[in-house]
Amino acid sequence: ELEEIQDYQQVWYLGKEASKTRYSNVTETQDMECFNSGYDTEEGFYKIISDHLAYRFEILAVIGTGYSGQVLKCIDHKTMELVAIKVIRSKDSVHQVGKAEVRNLEALRELDKTNTANIVHMKENFYFRNHLCITFELFEKDLYKALRDSSRRGLSEKEVRKYATDVLKCLQLLKKRRMIHGDLKPLNILLNKTVDVVKTLIFPTSPSTDQPLIHTLYYVSPEMLLGKRCSPAIDMWSLGCVLAELHLGRCLFRGCNYKDQFSCIMKKVVMLIGVPAGKKKMPGKESKACSPGRIRSAPLQ
């Protein structure tokens, strides 16, 4: 840190009380090869040590961990605000996905200058110790927690309609920009303390790129399970699953794997509207959607 800190013109927080990660007693080349100088795990996740980020943000807690990185609850010692920071894994393939996310988030922020699309916009982004970090407004509650903490089995039709309207404004802007949310679920629909503001947390992708879509099994669309080309329609399917869950108090389609999820969907669809036209192939090993790059999230992750 004595070397590193010289690159920073402003220092807001040092994390003096934290247990610091020390350089090992080897050459600099060997040290850099040892999981980013000891700052990372073997999988490329930044080791959270109740320390600082960029001599400005104090790490308070880990909010969540996913395929592409960790989301941290931090205090910004420059503004004294609580923020959420997504720290992208240092693996090169994941880092490229993170850079694409930043470009898309910048484009959405430009399109939504009036801040009326109910999107949790990126505040800023920066690099720290070979990790891309993206800063967002912090929300303490999401729809998953709201449903779990509710004494009722499900939410009222009036409440569900409000949430639907707010999320649709976000999806409308994404479609205009030809982007896909890709992982719409109750955990990514955030609420403020008074529940008068509902915003959607997004790490958007473009359907024209080859980057993997990270999706949660219970909300994944049939075309993804079948390895078909994806479009903004997959977000509408996910929203339908979310709204049903909010009203029923339970997941609409609850499979334990890809094939089981597809079977759950087909059984209920047939019950409601009959057998869909054309032959529908069950997802299997040859399905692109079922490759490790497509659906990575565990149902409750």
N, C-alpha and C positions, 0 to 999 in steps of 0.2 A: 504493500500500500504506500510506503514511503516514495517509491518510484511512480506508482500509478497516479497518485493524487496531484502530481505536478502537471498532469494534462488537464486539470479542471480549474477554470478561472474562478468558479464560485463553489464553496464547500458549505453545505447546510447541515450535514449530519455525518458523524463519524462511526457511530455504533461502538463506542468505546467499551461498553459492557458485554459485547458479544464475544462468543468463543470463535476467534479468527481462524480461518483456514491458512495454514502456513505452507510456504514452498518447501518441497523436499530437498534433501541434500544431494542433488544430482545436477547435471549440466542443464542449461536452459532448454536445449533441444529435447532432451529426455523428459524434462519436466512438462513441457507443452504437450508431449505425446501421452502423458499420464492423466488422461481425462481432463483436459483443459486446466492444467496446473493444479489439479486436485479440487477444483471448484465444482466439477460435475460428477454425476454418477456415470456408470458405464453406458447407460442408455442416453446420455446427453442432457439429463435434467439438472438444472442448477440446484446445488445443495442449499437448502434454506437453513440459515444458521442464526436467525433473529438479528441479522446484520443490516447493512444499508444497501441500497441500489444507487449507483452513480453519485454517492456522497450527498444525496438529497432525500431519498425515500427510506423511511424506517419500516422494515418488514414486521408486521404484527401477527399475521396468521396465513395459513394456506386455505384458500376458499375451495379450490378444486384442482384435480389433476386429470388430464386427458392425454390423448395420443400426441398432440403437438406441443404440450407444455403444461405449465402450472399457472393458476390465477391466484394472485396474492392480495391480501388486504394490507394496505400500507398507509402511512401518514406522510404527506408531502410537507417537509419542513420548510419549504420555500413559501407555500401558501397556507400551511397549517390546515389543509383539507384532507379528509379521508378519501382514498382512491383505490381502484382495483387495477392491478398491473398483470398483464399476461406476459409471462417469460417463456419465450419460444425455446424449445430444445436446440442444442448446438449441433445436432446432426445435420449434415448438409442438405439432405432431401427435405427434411422438415423445415429447415431454414428458408429454402426456396418457396415453400408453401406460405410461410410467414410473411415473406416480402410481397407475395401476390395479395395476401390479405390486407396489408398496409395500403397498397395501391388502390384496392377496391374500397377500403374504408375512407381514403382521401377523396375518392370520386363521389361517394355517397354523401360525405360531409359538404362537398361543394354543391351537390344537387339539392340538399335539404338545408339551405341557408336559414330558412325561417324556423327550423327545428320543429316541424309539425308532423313528421313521419313516424314519430314514436320509436326512434332508433337510439340505442346507446352509442353515441358517436365517440370515436377516438379523440382523446385530448391531444396526445403527442406520442411520438415513438423515439426510441434512442437505443444505442448499443451499450452493453456493459459486460465486460469479460466474455466476449464472443457470443453473447445472447442478445437477440432482438427483443426489446421490451415495448409493450403497447399499453398506454395508460387510458383508463376509462373512469367515468363517474361511478362511484360505489353505490350499489343498492343492497340493502340489508335483507331483503325478502324476495322470493320468487313464487310463482304459482304452485310449484310442487310443495313448498313449505306451507303456503296458505291453505292448500287442500288438505295436507296432512294434519295441520293444527286445527282445522275446522271441526267443530263438534257435530256438524251435519254430515250426512253421507255424501252429498254433492252440493254444488252451488245452484242458485236459482237461475231461471231462464234469463232474467233481467241482467244478472251479473255476467253470465256467459256471453250474452249479446254485446255487452260493453267491451269485454276482453277481445271478442272476435273483431269488432269494429276497429279497435286500436291496433291489433296485429295486422289486419288487412291493409291498413295505411302503409305499414312497413313493407309488406309483400308487394304492394302496388308499385312502390318506388324501386324495389329490387327488379321487378319485371321490366320496368321502364329502362333500367340500366342493363338489362339482359344478364342478371346475376341470379344465383341460387343461394338461399340460406343454407340448406343442406342438413341442418340438425335442429329443426324446430321442435321444441318439447317444453313442458312446464318449467323445467329448470332454467331455460333461457328466456323466459318471459318474466321481467323483473317489475317489482312494485316499490313505490316509496312508502314511507311510514303511514301516510294518510290514505293510501290506496286510491288517490285521485289521479295518479300518473302511472300509466302502464307502458313500459318500453321493452323493446326486443333486443336482446344481445345477439349480435351477429358477427360471424367471421366469414364473409361472403366469398363465393367462388364463381367462376364463369363456366357455363356448360360447354364452352368451346375449348377449354383447356383439358390437359390430361391429368391434372392434379387430383389426388384421391378425395372422394367425398366422405367425410367422417359423419356417420349417421348412427342413431340409437335404434335398436332393433324394434321396439314397440311402435315406433312412429315411421318406420321405413315403408316406402311405397312399393306396390307390386312390381313396377317396372325396374326398380333397383334390384329387387330380389331375383328378377328374371334376367338381369344383365342388359337391359335395354338402354337406349340413349335417354339421358335425363334432361329435364326441362323445368321451368318454374312450377310445373304441375305437381312435382313431388312435394313442394312446400304446401300446396293446397291440401294434399292428402294428409300430411303431417298435422296441419291445422285442424282438419276434421277429426283426427284421432284425439288431439288435445281438447277440443271443445266437448267431445263425447265424454272424455275422462273427467272433465270439470263438472259436467252435469250428473254423471253416473257415480262419481266418486271412486272409479276404478278404471284400469286400462281397457280399452275396447278390444284390442288384439294383443294377447299376451303369450307369445310363443317362447320356447326355450332355445331354439336355434333357427337358422334360416328356413329350413324346410317346414318346421313346425309353425313358424310365423306365417308362411305362405298358406299352409293348410287352414290356420285359424281365419285368415282373411277370406279365403275361398268359401269356407263353410257359411260364414255370416253373410257374405255377398249373395250366395245362392239362395239363402233363406229370404233375403229381402227383395232381390230383383231377378232371380233365376240364374241359369248358367250363362256366363258371358259368351259372346260369339267367338268362334275360332278355337283352336287347340291352344291350351296354355301349358307350357312346359314347366315342370317342377324345377326349382333351382338345384343345381348340383355342382360338381367340381368344375365343370366346363363353363359355368356361369361367371361372367366378368364381375358381377355384383358381389359374388361370394368369395372373391379373392381377398387376401388380407388388406389390400389397399382401399377397399371400398367401405366396408362396414366394420368399424373397429370398436365402437363404444359398447360396453356392457349395458344392459337395459337401465340400470340405475346409476351409472357412472356420471 
